[in-house]
């Protein structure tokens, strides 16, 4: 079983940790608001991505995606929220200037983005379906994969939040900070476009 878990993690880390809407937005929140103020958003991202994992594990995702109107509505809502979040990140004042005045994205925003993130469904679905942790026992296999992939979700998203906050500390200059915020916002919008293709 340990060998199967190692293979699962080796596949999951690059797929789930690569730049996408959740990871880039988490880094952007860290860069724009600092890691401490980004923790509620991070918690939402983790819970939402874990929800996606459970939806995939239980087969609910397959059922939802068979309803075209529902799939379109979810996609449009997600796109609207991601554009709003990108605007918030792009227009956030530098950390030194904002102190505690600018409102950081919250738990519900992270939760919604993670659940509506097309890359999460693709990456988690590929890893989940492509690996077996406990061959021959579907229930045990599902439990082990959910636990193992939840650990990956926590680690990669926390790492992106820390990365963003470390970048912010090197960008104390307001002009450099604005460039970084706008870059994160553009990358966030671009990652959604790529995930939808």
N, C-alpha and C positions, 0 to 999 in steps of 0.2 A: 504493500500500500504506500509506503514512503516513497518508493521510486515513482509511482503514479502521481503522487502529490507534487514531487519535484518537477516532473514533466508538465503538470498542470500550471504550476507557478511560472515555469520558464516560458510557457506560451502566453500566460495571462499578463505578466509584467509589461512586455513591450506593447501588446494590443491595448490593454486597459490604461496603461500609463502614458501612452503617446498623446501628443497634443490633440485636443478635441474641445467641444463646447464646455464640458464640466471642468477639465483640467486647466484650460486656458482662463476660464472665468475665475476659477479659484486662485490662480496665480495673479490675475489682474486685481482681484479683491485684496490679496495680500500686498501687492505693490501700491494700490491706491489708498488702502485704509489700515494697513499693518496686520500682522498675523493675529494679534489678540482680538481686534475688532472684526476680523474675518472668521473667527471660530463659529459663530452662529450660522453663517453661510456655509462653511465647511460641513457642519453637522447636517445641514439640509442636503448638501450634495451627497454625503455618505448615506444618509437614510434613503434618499431618492434612488441612488444607484443600487443600493441593497434591495429596494423594492423592485427595480427592473430585474435584478437577478432572480428574485422570487417569482416574478411574473413569467420569466423564461422557464424556470425550473418546474413550474406548475402547468405550463402550457397555455396560460391565459393570454399571453402575447399573440400566439398563433390565432386564437379565436378573435381577438380585437382587430387584428390586421385584416381579417376577412370582411370587415364592414368598411367599404370605401369612404362613406361619409364621415365616419368616426375617425378614420385614419387622417383624412384631410383636415378635419377640425382640430385634431391634436397637433398636426404639423403647423397649421396657421397660428395657433395659440403659442406654440413653442417659438416660432420664428418672431412673433411680435414681442414676446418676453425677452428673447436674446437680443433683439435690436434695442429694446429699452435698456437692458443691462449694459450693452456696449456703449450706449450714449452716457449712462451714469458713470461708467469707468472712464470714458474719454474726457468727460467734463469735470471729473473729481479734482479738487485742488491738491497741490503737493502736500505730502504728509505734514511737513513743518508748518504749513499755512492753515491746514484744516483743524488742527488740534482735535477736538471732539465735536466740532460743529456739523460736519457733513455726515449724513446718515449712511452707514454702510449697508450693503445688501444683507438681508435677514435669512433666517432658517426657511420660511416658506418659499422665498425666491430660489434658494438653492435646491430645495425639494422639488419644486416645479421644473426647474431647468433640468435636473437629473432625470426625472421621469419622462420628460419630453425630448431627451437627448437621443437623436437617431444613432449616433456613434456608439452609445452605451448598448443599445439593443443589438447592433451588429457585432461589436467586439465581444460582449459577454455571451451572446448567442453562439458565436463561433467557438469560443473557448469551452463553453459549457457542453455543447453538443459534440465537440471533437475529442473530448477526453473522458476517461472513466477512472475514477479514484478507487472504487470498490467493485470490481467486475462481478457480475452475477447477483448482485443485491441492489435493486433499483432504489429502494428507500434509503439504505445506508449510503449509496453512491451520491444521492441527491443531498443528503445532510452534510456529508464530508465536502462535497464541491461547494455548497453554499457557504459553509464555514471558511473554507480555504480562500474562496474568491472574495468574501467579505473582508478578510484580512488584507488582500491586495487592494481593495477599494479604499480602505482606511489609509494604508501606507502611501499609495501613489497620490491621493488627493491631499494628504497632509504635507507630503514632500513638495507638491506644487504650490501650496499656500506659503510654505517656508521660503521656497525659491522666490516667489513674488515679493515677499517682505524683505528678503535680502537684497533684491534688486532695488527696492525702494530706498534702502539706506544708502546706496551709492548714488542715488539721484536726488540729492537735497536741493539742487538748483531747480527753480520753478520751470525753466525752459526745458531742461532734460526730463523732468518729471512729466511735463505735458506730453513730450514726444513719446515717452514710455507708455503713458496711459492711452494715448491715441493708437500706438502700435498694438497694445494688448487688445483694444477694442476692435481694430481692423482684423487682427488674427482670429478673434472670437467669431466675428461675422463670417470670415472666410472658412473657418473650420466647419461651421454649420452648412455652408454652401457645398463644401466638399463631401460632408457626410450625407447630404441629401442626393448627391449624384449617383 
